Amino acid sequence: MLRVPGVLFITGFVLMTQATAVSAQDSSYETRALRIEGHHGDTRIVRGADGNVVGTIGIFRGINVEELVSESDKATLEAKQFAHDYGPGTIFLSLGIATLGASIGVSQINDVNRSITTGLTLAGTGLIVYGAGRLQNAYNALARSIWWYNRDLKR
């Protein structure tokens, strides 16, 4: 509790001095810049040098990247591309994995026509390749979005 008045006093003092104004501008960039980090299969969007997590993107969860980078128009366009590709990429990849699972299950049945398992395997592989491609496009757009956001930050 005693730390809050001390922090307010120091902040006020720093803002009143002319020499530290440039340092405060630099720390503004350092505290507002974004980066991407991987963490146990998820992607985290982290803000600043301290590493505050502002969002996590995983298989069944995501964040509104457009809102996060809304200060930059070019970053917002890339964030829209991320949103456009991420959802369908996840769905197609999941369907492909499920189809391959079905192919493996059907292949264990003795009296089944082999063309069914071949068709399921090809369909599953196609869905996985297509979904992975969409996810790759989405993550590339995410990286570009964060790059544009950081580029457009005032220093």
Buried (B, 14 or more C-beta within 10 A) or exposed (E): EEEEEEEEEEEEEBEEEEEEEEEEEEBBBEEBBBBBEEEEEEBBBBBBEEEEEEBBBEEEEBBEBBEBBEEBEBBBBBBBBBBBBBEBBBEBBBBBBEBBEBBEEBBEEEEEEEEBBEBBBEBBBEBBEBBBBBBEBBBBBBBBBBBBBBEEBEE
